[in-house]
Amino acid sequence: MIYTKTGEYAIRAVLYLARQPREKLVMSAEIAKSEDIPAHYLAKILQRMAKFGYVDSFKGRGGGFLITELALNSSILEIVERIEGPVINLKCVTGLKECSEEHPCPLHNEWAQVRDRIFQLISSRSVKEVAAQYAETLNKEN
């Protein structure tokens, strides 16, 4: 995809949390198991998400994580860029060192259209909206 494993895991974790009952504390181990994410890696991602206010973290027995309103109202793009930095690969899709409007590669114009559509897609809907659509899809499957 267009982002690293860290970004992918952050998305999967935040969407998992968004599909849970609002006041349910969720252990990182539950998220890791459900989403098939390495537990130690997820713990670091959740720490970063807590630092940026996307999850609330509660320690100790009965602790866990809750998604925040900030995360629910943020786009996938906002969360991933906060966790890992810019996600849209502006490099040439063919790997050329110099590819620009002035010196385009053979795929430049098509890649720009695809890149812009991906950017629009992951920036236009909130986590809450994406999670609701995902939950609806899961319900249809069951």
N, C-alpha and C positions, 0 to 999 in steps of 0.2 A: 504494500500500500504506500501511502505518501508519508507515513511517519514511522518511527522506530517501534520496537516492541514495548518500550516504556509508554509511548503514547497509546498504542493499542490496548495495553493492559489497563491504563488509566481510564480509557473509554469503557472497557468492559466492566471495570469495577464500579464506576459511577453509574452506569446504566443498571447494573445489578442492584445497587443501593436505591436507585430511584424507583425501582419496581417493588420495593419492600413497603410494608405498612409504615406510615409516617413516623411513628414513635418507636419502632422496633430497632433495638441495638443489634448490630450484625458484627460478628467476630470476623477478623481477617481470614481465619482458617476456613470459614464457611464460604466466603467469596472466592478464595483461592481454589477450593475444591469444586465449587459450582462452575466457575469460569475457566478451570484448568490453567491457572496461573501459578508459577512457582511462589510458594508462601513467603520466602525471605525477600524476594523481589517485590511482591505486592506490599509487604510491610513498609518498605522504603517509599513506594509510590504513595501509599496512604498517609505516611508522615508528611510528605510534600504537599499532598492535597489538604491536609489539616493546616499546614503552615499558611497556605493561600486562602483558607476559609471555605473550602469546598466540602469538607467533612468535619464533623465534631468528633473528637476522640475521647472515650471514657475508659480509664484504666481500672484494673482490679477485677475482682470477681463480679461477674455480671456486666462487665464492660463491653465495649465494642465501638462501632462507628455508626454515625447517623449522617445522612446527606443534609446539606444546608440549603436554604432558599437560594443563596448565591449560586450554588451548583445547579439547582433545578432550573433556574432562570438563565443560566449561561448556555452558550452554544458549545457544541463539541469542539469547534475550533478554539474558542477562548480557553477552555480547560486544557487542551493538549498543548497549546502554545505557552501557557503558564507553566506547565509541568516540564516540557522539553524544548521550548523555543519554537521558532518559525517552522511550520510543517510543509508549506508548499515549496516543492523543489523547483527553484527557478533555474537550475542548471539545464543545459541542453539535454533533451531526451536521448539523443544519439551519442552523447558523451564528448562532443566537440568542446575544445577550450574556448573558442570564440563563436558564439551564436547570439545574434541580436536582431533587432528589426533591420538594422543596416546590413548585416551579414548573416542572414538566416540559413539554418541547415535545411535539408529537404523536408523535415517534419515540423519545422518551427511553428508555422501557422496552425496546424492541426493540434499540436501539443499545447499551444497557448489557449485554444478553445477548450480542450479537455481540462487543463489546469484551472482555468477560470470557472468552469462548471463545477468541478470538485470543490473549489474554494467557496463558491456560492452555496453549494449543498450543505457543507459542514458548518457554515456560518449563519445559515438562515433560520434554523429551528433550534429551540431550546432543548436541553437534556430532558426536561419534563415531557415535551412533545414526542421526542424520539423514543423515550422509555414507554410511553403510552402506546405508541404504534407497535413497538416490539412486544409488549405484553399482549396486545390484541392478536398479533401474529402467533404467539405461543398458544394462546387460548384456542385459536382456530385449529391448530395442529393436534390439540388434545381432545 
